[in-house]
Amino acid sequence: MVGFDDSAWALRCRPALSMVRQPADQLGRMAAQRVLAQLRGDDTPGEGTLLETSIVWRDSA
């Protein structure tokens, strides 16, 4: 079993859950920058942005 987000509860489960780790700090920073740009009236890209993720293998996989 593999989950997504790699939050702290993944380690408390038995067996410890393998997870896809997403860069939450970078995700939040980029979202805030886009919102501020929209509020300023700047042109913002209409498409999404792909951020690099990694897999944290634990006992569940």
N, C-alpha and C positions, 0 to 999 in steps of 0.2 A: 504494500500500500504506500502510495506517495501522495503527499498533500501539497498545497501551494501557500506560500507566504512565510514559512519558517518562523512562526511566532513561538513564544516561550513555552506554550502548552505542548508543543511537539516533543519536547524533552521529558515532560512529565508523564506522557502516555507510556504504556507497556504493551508491546515493545515500543521503544523510541521511534517516532515516525520519521521516515525519510521525507525531505521537503524540497521544493523548488524555492530558492531564495531570490527575492526580488529586492532591488536597491531602494528601500522605502525612503531614505533621505533624499536621494536623487529624484525620485518620483514626486515627492512633496515639493521640492525646490522648483522643479520644472513646471508643475501645476501652478504654483504661486506666481512664477514669472509670466506664465501665459495669462492668468487672470489680470495681473497688473498691466500687462501690455494691452489687453482688451479694454480695460478701464481708461487707459491713456488714449485709446482710439488708434493704436498701432495696428498695422496689418499683421495678422497672425496666421500661421499655416492651418489649413483646414484638415489636413491629414494627421494621423496619429504619429507617435514617436515610439520606436522600439528601444527598449533598454536591455542591457545585457543581464541575464539571469544565470544562476548556477544551481547545481543539484547537490544537496547535502545528503549523502547516503548514511542511513542509520540502520537499526536492527529490523525495521519493517520491510525492507526490500532486499 
